Amino acid sequence: MSDTPPSSQIDRLLRIMARLRDPETGCEWDVAQDFKTIAPYTIEEAYEVADAIERADMDELRSELGDLLLQVVFHARMAEEDGEFAFEDVARSISDKMEARHPHIFGGEDGTMGETRWENLKEAERSEKGETSAMDGVALALPALMRAQKLQKRAARTGFDWPDTAGPAAKVTEEMQELEAASSDIHKAEEAGDLLFAAVNYVRAHGISAEDALRAANAKFERRFRGMEALSDGAFADLSLDEQEQLWQQVKRNEKPD
């Protein structure tokens, strides 16, 4: 752990970014960037933070959080150059927001921060911004599964939701049938989207995050596939489908606790 005050390290990082962005003496690559070209890196760094957390790698998490912080500093520097805002304004904005969203901590109000209270506070913020639709404020850049679930949750708060899991389950079956019946590629793509949206809704009805569930399923599939490759001694692609399936079942059995 460094004895240097955190504020000094933040100031150091801000100075580094200012130097990198200097149009005369800075780095050519950094100077050439804008908000749109940096945005994909920002998203990527957020996922790498999540990956380090998933692997419980604290050293990597420290590094990835630094990479993510650099993205905030990068965007703030570009905005400052445009005369819009600076890093200090970003920090002030989130500080103000967190204090406003926790009146029971910073505002002298009683109670605890339950989900209903949190959503009511956020709803008030959206109203102050002039947002009128329940769909307002759901970021377009979110991963599709996550955005689908957020849209569905927003709709549910207006009462537009099934009372149990039976409705969403039937909708999944219906969308599967419609995909099977689709004749053109365009129609198939549309019905495939409807099926995925319905599946997210069904998962949500069970109180499960579709994004988290699919991430876990991806990890499980990758782990099992690597297990099959290891059992085949590098000849997995040469096996028949039946032989591959036998390895799949063996890997699954090996995962089960004794």
Backbone bond lengths (Angstrom), bond angles and torsions (degrees), N, CA, C in turn:
res aa  C-N    CA-C-N  psi(-1)  N-CA   C-N-CA  omega(-1)  CA-C   N-CA-C  phi
1 M - - - 1.470 - - 1.525 109.18 -
2 S 1.325 115.80 134.72 1.458 120.26 -179.88 1.523 110.32 -81.56
3 D 1.366 115.02 146.69 1.458 120.08 176.57 1.524 111.49 -85.99
4 T 1.330 117.16 -3.95 1.455 120.88 -179.74 1.523 109.89 -71.62
5 P 1.323 118.60 131.85 1.473 120.67 179.26 1.524 110.97 -57.45
6 P 1.357 117.88 142.71 1.463 120.71 -179.73 1.514 112.86 -54.13
7 S 1.351 117.03 -39.30 1.452 119.87 -178.05 1.527 111.18 -61.62
8 S 1.344 117.01 -34.77 1.458 120.39 179.26 1.522 110.78 -66.93
9 Q 1.347 116.66 -38.79 1.456 119.83 178.94 1.527 110.67 -68.82
10 I 1.317 117.38 -36.24 1.463 120.12 176.82 1.521 109.56 -65.95
11 D 1.328 116.78 -44.23 1.465 120.26 177.24 1.527 110.45 -59.56
12 R 1.325 116.31 -39.97 1.462 120.43 178.52 1.521 110.75 -61.71
13 L 1.323 115.94 -44.25 1.464 120.19 179.96 1.525 110.90 -64.16
14 L 1.320 117.11 -39.59 1.470 120.70 178.19 1.529 110.62 -63.75
15 R 1.329 116.46 -39.46 1.473 119.56 178.72 1.530 110.87 -67.06
16 I 1.334 116.15 -39.04 1.466 120.03 177.86 1.519 110.51 -60.35
17 M 1.338 116.07 -46.66 1.462 119.16 -178.75 1.524 111.34 -65.23
18 A 1.339 117.20 -39.29 1.461 120.34 178.19 1.527 110.54 -60.78
19 R 1.326 116.07 -39.52 1.463 119.74 179.80 1.524 111.10 -69.80
20 L 1.335 116.56 -41.27 1.466 119.88 178.59 1.523 111.83 -62.54
21 R 1.338 116.38 -32.17 1.464 120.74 -176.98 1.532 112.79 -91.40
22 D 1.325 117.84 0.58 1.466 120.63 179.89 1.534 109.08 -60.73
23 P 1.334 117.93 122.39 1.471 120.06 -174.07 1.525 114.05 -64.86
24 E 1.326 117.79 -18.75 1.463 120.08 -177.96 1.526 112.93 -103.00
25 T 1.332 116.72 -39.98 1.468 119.64 -174.49 1.525 113.34 -117.71
26 G 1.334 117.41 4.31 1.458 120.59 -176.61 1.515 113.63 -83.32
27 C 1.334 114.85 -173.67 1.468 121.58 178.39 1.529 109.47 -79.86
28 E 1.330 116.49 131.66 1.469 120.51 -176.12 1.523 111.41 -57.38
29 W 1.346 115.89 -41.41 1.472 119.18 -177.52 1.522 110.67 -66.25
30 D 1.324 117.07 -47.45 1.466 120.76 -178.42 1.517 111.37 -62.99
31 V 1.324 117.05 -40.25 1.459 121.27 -179.28 1.525 110.84 -65.37
32 A 1.317 116.91 -32.44 1.462 120.91 -175.40 1.528 113.27 -77.77
33 Q 1.323 117.87 -12.11 1.459 120.08 -173.89 1.532 111.89 -79.42
34 D 1.346 114.59 158.13 1.465 121.61 171.68 1.528 108.31 -137.91
35 F 1.329 116.77 -176.55 1.463 119.86 -175.22 1.533 111.82 -58.94
36 K 1.321 116.56 -41.77 1.456 119.67 -175.89 1.522 111.99 -69.82
37 T 1.335 117.10 -36.67 1.464 118.10 -178.80 1.518 111.86 -75.33
38 I 1.316 117.39 -26.45 1.461 121.11 -179.87 1.527 111.91 -84.53
39 A 1.334 117.90 -27.70 1.466 121.72 -175.67 1.534 113.29 -51.76
40 P 1.352 119.80 -44.35 1.470 118.26 179.65 1.528 112.92 -61.21
41 Y 1.334 116.81 -35.00 1.460 120.01 177.72 1.530 110.65 -67.25
42 T 1.329 116.28 -36.65 1.465 120.80 178.87 1.521 110.08 -61.65
43 I 1.326 115.93 -45.35 1.461 120.90 179.08 1.527 110.43 -64.25
44 E 1.329 116.07 -43.79 1.463 120.69 -179.69 1.528 111.08 -60.88
45 E 1.325 116.79 -42.55 1.464 119.82 -179.19 1.524 111.45 -65.02
46 A 1.331 117.16 -36.51 1.466 119.96 177.82 1.523 110.31 -62.91
47 Y 1.328 117.06 -39.39 1.462 120.09 177.72 1.522 111.77 -68.51
48 E 1.314 116.77 -34.16 1.462 119.01 178.84 1.526 111.08 -70.22
49 V 1.328 116.99 -31.06 1.466 120.43 171.94 1.528 109.41 -62.21
50 A 1.331 115.65 -47.45 1.467 120.11 -179.82 1.525 111.04 -61.90
51 D 1.325 116.75 -36.63 1.462 120.71 179.70 1.525 111.06 -66.15
52 A 1.331 116.86 -42.25 1.469 120.18 178.52 1.527 110.91 -63.19
53 I 1.323 116.13 -38.19 1.469 120.49 177.47 1.529 109.91 -64.72
54 E 1.324 115.58 -43.96 1.465 120.08 -179.41 1.524 111.19 -59.84
55 R 1.333 116.30 -35.74 1.467 120.95 -179.27 1.521 112.73 -89.34
56 A 1.341 116.21 0.40 1.469 122.27 179.93 1.529 111.66 54.27
57 D 1.324 115.93 37.73 1.459 122.34 -179.57 1.526 108.10 -99.39
58 M 1.318 117.52 96.84 1.454 121.19 -174.30 1.529 112.97 -69.90
59 D 1.327 117.25 -34.46 1.454 119.32 176.62 1.525 110.47 -63.81
60 E 1.319 115.09 -44.11 1.460 119.67 178.72 1.520 110.96 -67.68
61 L 1.319 117.01 -36.12 1.459 120.35 179.12 1.526 110.49 -62.89
62 R 1.333 116.38 -43.21 1.461 119.77 177.59 1.527 110.44 -57.48
63 S 1.326 115.74 -44.89 1.457 120.72 -179.38 1.526 111.45 -65.50
64 E 1.330 116.49 -44.39 1.465 120.04 -177.30 1.525 111.79 -69.66
65 L 1.315 117.22 -34.12 1.468 119.47 175.38 1.523 110.18 -64.31
66 G 1.324 116.67 -36.09 1.456 119.97 175.14 1.515 111.52 -63.34
67 D 1.342 116.06 -42.14 1.466 119.75 177.70 1.528 110.96 -62.36
68 L 1.336 116.07 -39.06 1.459 119.66 179.69 1.532 110.77 -69.03
69 L 1.336 116.73 -39.63 1.459 120.47 176.79 1.526 110.72 -61.71
70 L 1.323 116.42 -38.08 1.459 120.18 177.52 1.524 110.94 -58.85
71 Q 1.338 116.42 -37.25 1.463 119.69 178.39 1.525 111.45 -62.62
72 V 1.323 116.80 -41.78 1.473 120.95 177.74 1.524 109.88 -62.42
73 V 1.324 116.04 -44.70 1.464 120.88 179.75 1.528 110.75 -63.77
74 F 1.332 116.36 -38.65 1.459 121.28 -179.67 1.534 110.29 -62.78
75 H 1.322 116.01 -50.06 1.465 120.00 179.91 1.534 111.17 -62.53
76 A 1.312 115.90 -42.84 1.463 120.06 -179.16 1.528 110.59 -63.92
77 R 1.327 116.97 -38.73 1.465 119.83 178.90 1.520 111.06 -64.47
78 M 1.308 117.74 -43.63 1.465 120.79 179.24 1.526 110.55 -63.20
79 A 1.341 116.09 -39.70 1.466 119.68 178.43 1.525 110.53 -65.84
80 E 1.333 117.32 -38.11 1.464 120.88 178.83 1.527 110.55 -64.74
81 E 1.323 116.26 -39.47 1.464 120.27 178.12 1.526 111.32 -63.35
82 D 1.337 116.02 -31.58 1.468 120.87 178.35 1.524 112.85 -84.25
83 G 1.344 116.21 -1.39 1.455 119.79 -179.54 1.517 113.75 75.80
84 E 1.330 117.73 22.07 1.466 121.87 -177.17 1.536 111.47 -91.83
85 F 1.319 117.26 -58.58 1.465 122.56 179.13 1.519 108.30 -163.18
86 A 1.329 116.46 170.05 1.460 121.84 179.36 1.522 109.95 -124.46
87 F 1.331 116.42 175.96 1.452 121.18 -179.46 1.529 111.53 -57.12
88 E 1.326 117.06 -39.65 1.462 120.91 179.28 1.528 110.99 -59.09
89 D 1.327 116.92 -37.50 1.467 120.86 178.84 1.528 110.72 -67.90
90 V 1.331 116.33 -36.27 1.467 120.34 176.79 1.524 110.15 -62.68
91 A 1.348 115.36 -47.14 1.463 119.80 -179.96 1.521 111.04 -64.24
92 R 1.327 116.29 -40.21 1.471 119.77 179.40 1.531 110.35 -64.70
93 S 1.314 116.56 -40.61 1.463 121.07 -177.84 1.519 111.55 -61.91
94 I 1.340 117.07 -46.38 1.464 118.95 -178.16 1.524 110.39 -72.32
95 S 1.328 117.65 -33.00 1.469 119.96 176.62 1.517 110.60 -63.79
96 D 1.328 116.33 -45.88 1.468 120.65 178.03 1.526 110.43 -60.18
97 K 1.331 115.34 -42.65 1.460 119.63 -177.73 1.525 111.72 -64.91
98 M 1.321 117.21 -43.88 1.462 120.50 -178.15 1.522 111.63 -67.23
99 E 1.330 117.19 -36.95 1.462 119.45 176.45 1.524 110.80 -66.26
100 A 1.340 116.24 -41.00 1.463 120.22 179.87 1.524 111.49 -67.56
101 R 1.328 116.62 -32.47 1.465 120.54 -178.12 1.531 112.51 -82.75
102 H 1.318 117.03 -6.08 1.468 120.67 178.84 1.528 110.09 -127.79
103 P 1.339 116.77 62.29 1.470 119.94 -178.58 1.525 112.96 -64.02
104 H 1.332 116.93 -24.00 1.464 120.01 178.88 1.531 111.43 -76.12
105 I 1.325 117.04 -12.35 1.467 121.49 177.37 1.531 110.70 -104.57
106 F 1.333 116.64 -46.79 1.457 120.71 -173.73 1.529 113.79 -106.39
107 G 1.334 117.30 -12.96 1.457 118.73 -174.00 1.512 115.53 -111.75
108 G 1.318 117.28 2.68 1.454 119.95 177.17 1.514 114.47 81.55
109 E 1.344 117.88 7.87 1.462 119.83 177.89 1.523 110.15 -83.14
110 D 1.321 115.61 159.34 1.463 121.33 178.33 1.526 110.21 -90.95
111 G 1.312 114.96 171.64 1.461 120.59 173.47 1.506 113.09 100.69
112 T 1.326 114.89 -173.99 1.455 122.66 -179.78 1.520 108.95 -124.80
113 M 1.331 116.26 168.26 1.456 121.21 -177.56 1.529 109.69 -94.46
114 G 1.323 116.61 83.94 1.450 120.72 173.58 1.512 110.21 -82.97
115 E 1.327 116.81 171.66 1.466 120.81 -177.36 1.523 111.71 -61.67
116 T 1.341 117.14 -39.33 1.457 120.44 -178.81 1.522 111.08 -63.42
117 R 1.328 116.12 -43.83 1.461 119.82 -179.36 1.526 110.28 -65.23
118 W 1.312 116.27 -42.26 1.459 120.78 178.93 1.516 111.15 -59.98
119 E 1.317 116.88 -46.70 1.459 120.74 -179.05 1.528 111.02 -66.64
120 N 1.321 117.50 -35.69 1.464 119.97 177.74 1.522 111.15 -64.00
121 L 1.333 116.64 -40.51 1.457 120.32 177.91 1.528 111.02 -64.83
122 K 1.316 116.34 -42.65 1.457 119.92 178.89 1.532 110.83 -66.37
123 E 1.332 116.17 -35.99 1.456 120.62 177.54 1.521 110.51 -63.03
124 A 1.328 115.87 -40.20 1.466 120.08 177.92 1.528 110.37 -63.94
125 E 1.327 117.08 -39.31 1.464 120.85 178.09 1.525 110.38 -62.48
126 R 1.336 116.87 -42.95 1.464 119.86 179.89 1.517 110.62 -64.73
127 S 1.318 116.05 -37.43 1.459 120.12 179.01 1.527 110.86 -63.92
128 E 1.330 116.56 -40.14 1.464 120.73 178.58 1.527 111.43 -64.15
129 K 1.334 116.62 -28.41 1.466 120.97 178.61 1.529 111.67 -81.49
130 G 1.331 117.32 -4.11 1.455 120.39 -179.30 1.513 113.56 86.23
131 E 1.327 117.43 12.19 1.456 120.58 178.37 1.529 109.33 -78.78
132 T 1.322 116.19 129.03 1.460 120.12 -174.23 1.525 113.54 -112.60
133 S 1.327 117.37 -25.59 1.454 120.70 -179.11 1.516 111.06 -88.86
134 A 1.321 115.99 147.22 1.467 120.49 175.22 1.523 111.04 -63.55
135 M 1.330 116.35 -19.33 1.453 121.19 -179.09 1.527 112.87 -85.83
136 D 1.329 117.72 -12.17 1.462 120.99 -177.59 1.522 111.04 -62.84
137 G 1.322 116.00 142.18 1.451 120.85 172.81 1.514 115.59 87.74
138 V 1.338 118.33 0.69 1.465 120.36 175.93 1.525 107.27 -88.00
139 A 1.315 116.77 108.52 1.468 122.10 -169.68 1.523 112.31 -59.08
140 L 1.336 115.67 134.42 1.459 121.21 178.98 1.527 112.08 -67.13
141 A 1.327 116.55 -27.34 1.464 120.04 -174.81 1.531 113.65 -83.00
142 L 1.320 117.90 -1.41 1.461 119.86 178.35 1.528 110.61 -62.83
143 P 1.329 118.32 151.07 1.466 119.83 171.35 1.527 109.62 -54.07
144 A 1.318 116.30 143.87 1.461 120.76 -171.07 1.534 112.92 -56.71
145 L 1.339 117.06 -42.71 1.464 119.17 179.99 1.521 111.20 -63.71
146 M 1.319 115.84 -44.43 1.458 120.16 -179.22 1.525 111.10 -64.51
147 R 1.338 116.04 -41.16 1.468 119.51 -179.61 1.528 110.96 -67.40
148 A 1.336 116.56 -39.17 1.463 119.80 177.48 1.521 110.30 -58.88
149 Q 1.334 116.67 -44.86 1.460 119.78 -178.15 1.525 111.18 -67.08
150 K 1.329 117.95 -38.34 1.458 120.83 178.32 1.527 110.92 -65.41
151 L 1.322 117.09 -42.40 1.459 120.28 177.51 1.530 110.88 -61.26
152 Q 1.321 116.17 -42.26 1.462 120.72 179.44 1.525 111.53 -65.14
153 K 1.333 117.12 -39.78 1.458 120.80 178.44 1.518 110.92 -65.68
154 R 1.330 116.34 -39.22 1.466 119.53 177.40 1.530 110.26 -62.56
155 A 1.337 115.99 -44.20 1.460 120.37 178.88 1.523 110.73 -62.78
156 A 1.335 116.25 -39.38 1.465 120.86 -178.30 1.521 111.41 -63.03
157 R 1.336 117.23 -32.29 1.456 119.42 -179.24 1.519 112.11 -68.55
158 T 1.345 116.38 -17.02 1.467 119.97 176.04 1.530 111.54 -91.86
159 G 1.329 116.72 -1.21 1.459 121.70 -178.44 1.505 113.48 97.84
160 F 1.355 117.76 -2.93 1.460 121.42 -178.96 1.520 108.74 -86.17
161 D 1.331 116.43 83.12 1.458 121.56 -175.51 1.521 109.08 -164.63
162 W 1.335 116.46 152.91 1.453 120.36 174.77 1.529 109.90 -75.24
163 P 1.336 117.12 149.27 1.467 119.81 -177.69 1.525 113.62 -77.62
164 D 1.343 116.93 -15.84 1.465 120.25 -178.77 1.524 109.07 -150.37
165 T 1.326 116.93 -168.80 1.468 120.48 -176.96 1.525 113.57 -85.53
166 A 1.330 117.35 -9.96 1.464 119.31 -176.59 1.524 111.68 -64.88
167 G 1.324 116.74 -43.13 1.468 120.64 -179.74 1.512 112.18 -62.01
168 P 1.340 118.85 -51.75 1.456 119.53 177.73 1.531 113.59 -60.68
169 A 1.326 116.93 -35.44 1.461 120.16 179.00 1.521 110.85 -64.40
170 A 1.330 116.19 -43.92 1.468 120.49 178.87 1.523 110.86 -64.28
171 K 1.337 115.90 -35.60 1.464 120.19 -179.75 1.515 110.65 -66.21
172 V 1.331 118.01 -37.75 1.460 121.14 177.19 1.527 110.18 -61.44
173 T 1.330 116.51 -45.33 1.470 120.68 178.52 1.524 110.50 -61.36
174 E 1.324 115.84 -43.59 1.466 120.54 179.74 1.525 111.14 -60.37
175 E 1.331 116.64 -44.41 1.464 119.97 -178.16 1.527 111.44 -69.53
176 M 1.327 117.78 -32.15 1.461 120.39 175.27 1.521 110.34 -63.03
177 Q 1.323 116.45 -43.31 1.463 120.89 179.15 1.520 111.46 -64.46
178 E 1.333 116.33 -39.09 1.464 119.92 -179.67 1.529 111.17 -69.17
179 L 1.317 116.91 -33.02 1.458 119.28 176.34 1.528 110.19 -67.97
180 E 1.325 116.86 -41.38 1.462 120.87 177.94 1.527 111.28 -61.86
181 A 1.335 116.40 -34.00 1.465 121.06 -176.59 1.520 113.25 -84.87
182 A 1.327 117.81 -13.26 1.464 120.88 -177.15 1.521 110.13 -63.99
183 S 1.327 116.91 139.08 1.462 120.95 -174.81 1.525 113.47 -103.21
184 S 1.320 117.84 -38.28 1.466 120.67 -177.28 1.523 110.53 -99.04
185 D 1.323 115.39 160.88 1.464 120.30 178.83 1.522 111.02 -62.60
186 I 1.319 116.57 -39.03 1.472 120.72 179.57 1.522 110.56 -63.81
187 H 1.337 115.35 -44.49 1.469 120.31 179.92 1.529 110.34 -65.61
188 K 1.335 116.84 -40.07 1.467 120.53 178.94 1.530 111.16 -62.37
189 A 1.339 115.84 -42.68 1.460 119.92 179.65 1.523 110.96 -63.07
190 E 1.323 116.31 -40.18 1.464 120.41 178.74 1.522 111.01 -64.91
191 E 1.330 116.50 -45.32 1.461 120.13 -179.47 1.537 111.65 -68.75
192 A 1.338 116.22 -32.18 1.465 119.23 176.18 1.524 110.22 -63.52
193 G 1.334 116.24 -40.26 1.460 120.05 176.34 1.514 111.70 -63.42
194 D 1.329 115.86 -42.74 1.467 119.74 178.19 1.524 111.19 -62.17
195 L 1.338 116.55 -38.48 1.466 120.69 179.37 1.522 111.00 -64.74
196 L 1.317 116.25 -45.17 1.466 119.64 179.26 1.529 110.94 -64.08
197 F 1.323 116.62 -41.17 1.463 120.61 178.72 1.525 110.34 -62.47
198 A 1.333 116.08 -42.10 1.462 120.55 178.74 1.528 111.04 -65.64
199 A 1.341 116.72 -37.88 1.464 120.17 178.59 1.528 110.92 -64.36
200 V 1.323 116.72 -40.11 1.467 120.51 176.45 1.527 109.76 -61.16
201 N 1.318 116.20 -42.03 1.459 120.43 -179.18 1.536 111.09 -64.58
202 Y 1.327 116.27 -38.81 1.462 120.59 178.39 1.524 110.87 -65.58
203 V 1.338 115.61 -43.39 1.461 120.03 177.62 1.521 110.57 -63.39
204 R 1.330 116.24 -42.50 1.468 120.82 178.56 1.519 111.60 -60.72
205 A 1.335 116.55 -36.28 1.464 120.79 179.52 1.529 111.61 -62.87
206 H 1.322 115.93 -23.03 1.463 121.08 176.93 1.531 111.46 -90.93
207 G 1.329 116.78 4.63 1.458 120.50 178.51 1.512 114.00 75.77
208 I 1.322 116.85 27.44 1.463 121.91 -176.12 1.523 109.62 -114.90
209 S 1.328 116.99 140.36 1.457 121.97 173.73 1.521 109.18 -76.26
210 A 1.325 116.70 118.21 1.461 120.44 -179.34 1.522 111.11 -62.44
211 E 1.331 117.53 -39.92 1.463 121.18 179.88 1.523 110.68 -61.79
212 D 1.327 116.92 -47.26 1.459 120.90 -179.93 1.533 111.47 -65.38
213 A 1.325 115.24 -40.27 1.461 119.39 -178.75 1.523 111.39 -64.58
214 L 1.328 116.14 -43.35 1.464 119.02 -179.18 1.524 110.81 -70.72
215 R 1.325 117.54 -35.79 1.460 119.99 176.45 1.531 110.37 -60.87
216 A 1.338 116.12 -42.60 1.462 120.20 178.41 1.526 111.08 -65.67
217 A 1.341 116.30 -38.85 1.465 120.08 178.74 1.528 110.92 -65.96
218 N 1.337 116.31 -39.11 1.466 119.99 176.38 1.523 110.86 -59.61
219 A 1.345 115.17 -46.09 1.463 119.68 -179.25 1.520 110.83 -62.95
220 K 1.337 116.58 -40.58 1.460 120.22 -179.90 1.527 111.15 -65.55
221 F 1.338 116.54 -43.21 1.462 119.65 179.95 1.531 110.57 -63.60
222 E 1.337 115.95 -44.49 1.462 119.32 -179.90 1.525 110.68 -61.50
223 R 1.333 116.11 -43.31 1.469 120.25 -179.91 1.529 110.85 -61.44
224 R 1.322 116.21 -44.31 1.456 119.78 -178.55 1.530 111.92 -70.03
225 F 1.333 116.36 -37.53 1.463 119.04 179.65 1.523 110.36 -65.74
226 R 1.333 116.24 -41.75 1.460 119.49 176.92 1.534 110.35 -62.92
227 G 1.327 115.76 -34.25 1.452 120.02 177.09 1.521 111.75 -64.41
228 M 1.337 116.52 -40.40 1.463 119.90 177.22 1.521 110.83 -64.69
229 E 1.315 116.32 -42.16 1.466 119.73 178.97 1.531 110.93 -60.61
230 A 1.329 116.06 -40.54 1.463 120.06 -179.95 1.526 111.06 -65.43
231 L 1.338 117.07 -40.69 1.461 120.42 -179.79 1.523 112.36 -68.24
232 S 1.322 117.19 -26.53 1.470 120.76 -177.62 1.520 112.47 -88.37
233 D 1.323 117.80 0.16 1.474 122.50 179.15 1.529 112.33 54.76
234 G 1.342 115.38 41.65 1.461 119.91 175.81 1.503 115.50 82.97
235 A 1.344 117.76 4.38 1.470 120.18 -178.14 1.525 111.78 -111.48
236 F 1.320 117.34 24.85 1.464 120.53 -173.12 1.529 112.10 -59.12
237 A 1.334 117.16 -43.57 1.471 120.17 -176.69 1.525 112.21 -65.53
238 D 1.332 117.72 -19.72 1.472 120.93 -178.59 1.527 112.03 -86.34
239 L 1.322 117.85 -8.86 1.458 121.04 -178.75 1.519 111.27 -79.79
240 S 1.314 116.01 155.01 1.464 120.33 174.16 1.528 108.87 -73.40
241 L 1.314 115.46 165.75 1.464 119.50 -179.63 1.526 110.82 -62.46
242 D 1.338 116.89 -37.44 1.468 119.85 178.06 1.528 110.79 -64.29
243 E 1.331 116.82 -40.71 1.461 120.28 179.02 1.524 111.30 -67.24
244 Q 1.329 115.67 -38.08 1.456 119.36 176.22 1.527 111.24 -64.39
245 E 1.321 116.04 -39.87 1.457 120.18 178.74 1.530 110.83 -64.34
246 Q 1.312 117.52 -37.04 1.463 120.37 177.19 1.531 110.87 -62.52
247 L 1.327 116.27 -40.41 1.462 120.08 177.54 1.526 110.46 -65.84
248 W 1.333 115.78 -39.06 1.471 120.58 178.50 1.533 109.96 -58.98
249 Q 1.313 115.84 -46.98 1.461 119.75 179.87 1.523 111.37 -65.79
250 Q 1.325 117.07 -35.09 1.463 120.64 178.25 1.534 110.81 -65.62
251 V 1.327 115.93 -43.30 1.461 120.17 178.15 1.527 110.22 -61.85
252 K 1.315 117.08 -42.60 1.459 120.77 178.91 1.531 110.87 -62.03
253 R 1.340 116.41 -42.10 1.464 119.59 178.89 1.509 111.26 -64.33
254 N 1.338 116.45 -38.13 1.459 120.59 -178.96 1.524 112.21 -66.68
255 E 1.350 116.76 -24.92 1.463 120.97 -179.83 1.516 112.50 -77.96
256 K 1.345 116.20 -22.79 1.459 118.88 -176.18 1.527 110.62 -71.86
257 P 1.338 117.04 136.34 1.474 119.25 179.10 1.519 110.98 -67.77
258 D 1.338 115.73 150.13 1.466 120.39 179.63 1.522 111.41 -67.87
